Amino acid sequence: MISVSDTGAGLPPGQTEKIFNAFFTTKLHGTGMGLSISRSIIESHEGSLWAVNNSPRGASFYFALPTKAEAQE
């Protein structure tokens, strides 16, 4: 598992899962494709990608991929 955290504005309240939808963006000039593509790639390798708000600021993104032994089971 890998995680990345920041201390920015955090995720939109009640929309944490929507950030992974294609074309959903919180940026003025964003395309809303990055997280959707990232999740697709990770899930195609039997992994998962998720995000959580941090208190009082920021967010954390996590992704996990199975080990070679887990993938063979």
C-alpha positions as CSV (number, residue, x, y, z in Angstrom):
1,M,0.0,0.0,0.0
2,I,1.2,3.5,-0.9
3,S,-0.3,6.7,0.5
4,V,0.1,10.4,-0.3
5,S,-1.2,13.2,1.9
6,D,-1.4,16.9,1.8
7,T,-2.5,19.8,3.9
8,G,-4.6,21.7,1.3
9,A,-8.3,22.4,1.2
10,G,-9.3,18.8,1.3
11,L,-12.0,17.0,-0.7
12,P,-15.4,18.4,-1.4
13,P,-17.8,17.5,1.4
14,G,-20.0,14.5,0.6
15,Q,-18.3,14.0,-2.8
16,T,-15.3,11.9,-1.9
17,E,-16.3,9.0,-4.2
18,K,-17.3,11.4,-7.1
19,I,-13.7,12.6,-7.5
20,F,-13.0,9.2,-9.2
21,N,-15.7,9.8,-11.8
22,A,-14.5,10.8,-15.3
23,F,-14.8,14.5,-16.0
24,F,-15.5,15.4,-12.3
25,T,-13.0,18.1,-11.3
26,T,-12.5,20.6,-8.4
27,K,-10.1,22.7,-10.4
28,L,-11.0,25.7,-12.5
29,H,-9.2,24.4,-15.6
30,G,-9.1,20.7,-14.7
31,T,-10.2,17.9,-17.0
32,G,-11.3,15.4,-14.4
33,M,-9.5,12.5,-16.0
34,G,-6.5,11.8,-13.8
35,L,-8.1,10.0,-10.9
36,S,-10.5,8.1,-13.1
37,I,-7.6,6.8,-15.3
38,S,-5.5,6.0,-12.2
39,R,-8.2,4.0,-10.6
40,S,-8.9,2.1,-13.8
41,I,-5.2,1.1,-14.1
42,I,-4.9,0.1,-10.5
43,E,-8.2,-1.9,-10.6
44,S,-7.0,-3.7,-13.8
45,H,-4.2,-5.1,-11.7
46,E,-6.6,-6.2,-9.0
47,G,-5.8,-3.3,-6.7
48,S,-7.8,-0.4,-5.2
49,L,-7.5,3.3,-5.0
50,W,-9.4,5.5,-2.4
51,A,-9.2,8.9,-0.7
52,V,-10.2,10.3,2.7
53,N,-10.3,13.8,4.1
54,N,-7.8,14.7,6.8
55,S,-8.8,16.7,9.8
56,P,-8.6,19.7,10.0
57,R,-7.1,20.1,6.5
58,G,-6.0,18.2,3.5
59,A,-6.6,14.7,2.1
60,S,-4.9,11.4,1.8
61,F,-4.9,9.1,-1.2
62,Y,-4.2,5.4,-0.9
63,F,-3.6,2.6,-3.4
64,A,-3.0,-1.0,-2.8
65,L,-1.9,-3.7,-5.1
66,P,-1.8,-7.4,-4.4
67,T,1.6,-9.1,-4.0
68,K,2.6,-11.8,-6.5
69,A,1.6,-14.5,-3.9
70,E,-1.8,-12.9,-3.3
71,A,-2.5,-12.7,-7.0
72,Q,-1.8,-16.4,-7.5
73,E,-4.3,-17.5,-4.8
